[in-house]
Amino acid sequence: MLIYFKLIAIYLITIILTIYISKKYHLYDIPNFRKVHKFKIINTAGISTYIFFIFLVANFELSPDIEKIIIASFFITICGFIDDRYNLTPLSKLFFTFII
């Protein structure tokens, strides 16, 4: 039971650090005609989640299939981050996701 509280604490610390870094370096997703949100939002939540997954893989023995999924999700996360920064076209996002 204590391990779950430790994992929650680590995840919360990861999110707080990511929010701090995002605000410091202005890593926001600015709304435009394609976006649903109306205000700028931080676009690094996927990266903080992925950092937590890396921690899990490094500290726990997981199935090799799960590790492959986490590795593939890294590239999808990066594609989403780049899309938020540079507004990729839907076709290019589909292409990169298909390659992964």
N, C-alpha and C positions, 0 to 999 in steps of 0.2 A: 504494500500500500504506500509506503514511503517513497518508492521509486516513482510513482505517478506524480506525487507532489513535486519531486525534484525535476521531472520532465516538464511539468507545467511552469515551474519557476524558470527553467532554462529557456523555454519558448517565449515567455513573457519578456525576459531580459533581451532575447534576440529581437523581438518586435520593437521594444523601446529603443534599443540601439539603432535599429534600422530607421525608425521614425526620426530620431535625432540626426542621423547622417543625411536622410532625405531632406529635412528642413535646412540643414546647414548648406548643402550643395544644390538646393532648389530642384530636386528630382520630383517634379509634379507632372500629372497628366492634365493638360489644359483641355477643357471641353471645346468641342467643335460640332459641326453638323452631324458627325457620325456617332458621337458619344451620347450616352443616356444622362450622365451627371451634368449638373449645371454649374458647379464650382470646381476649382482645381483641387485635385486629390493626390495624395502620395502614391506613387506607382511602384513601390518597392516591396509590397507585401508578399508577392510571390517569391522574391529573392530571400526574404527572411524565413519564409516557410521552407524553402529549399535548404538554407543553411541548417535549419533544425533537422531536416531529413539526413543531411550529411553527418550530423552529430549522432543520430540514431544508427546509421550504418557503421560508423566508426566504433561505436561502443557496444553494440549488440550484434549477436549473430543472427542474421536474417537469411531468408531464402535467396539463392542467386537470382531467381526470377524477380523478386522484389527489388534487389539491387539494380537489375537491368532497367526496371521501370523508373527508378529514381534517377538513374543516369540519363535516360531518355527525357525525363521531365525537366532536367537541367536545360536542355536545348530549347524546349518549348517555353520555359520560363524566360530565358534570354530573348527568344523571339517576341514574347509579349512585352518585355521591357523595351526592346528596340522599337516595337510598334508604338508604344506609348510616347517614346521620345521623338520619333521621326515619322509617324503616321504611314506605316506600310500599306500598300494596297491589299485588299482581300485576297487577290490572286497570289501575291507574293507570300502572304502568311500561309495560305493553303499549300503552296509549293514547299516552303520550309517545313511545315508540319508533315507533309507527305514524305519528304526526304528523311526526316527523323524516324 
